[in-house]
């Protein structure tokens, strides 16, 4: 698997417009967007704060470190 970051969201537009309840995964890594904040907030309100990646180890409090660690975990699991 190759992971390439891009600002081009066109291939993923259908996911951005999907209802959260229709998605298989309801986890968020980065709380910088309003949609991610809303997903995390709703998850916390229903008693599932683990929706924020890095919640268990509290690395979510440092967004850049959390992003790096979570992406490394994804890459490692793909090998």
Secondary structure, DSSP 8 states (H G I E B T S, - for coil): ------S--GGGHHHHTS-GGGSS---BS-TTSHHHHHHHHHHHHTT-GGGBTTTTTTGGGSHHHHHHHHHHHHHHHH-
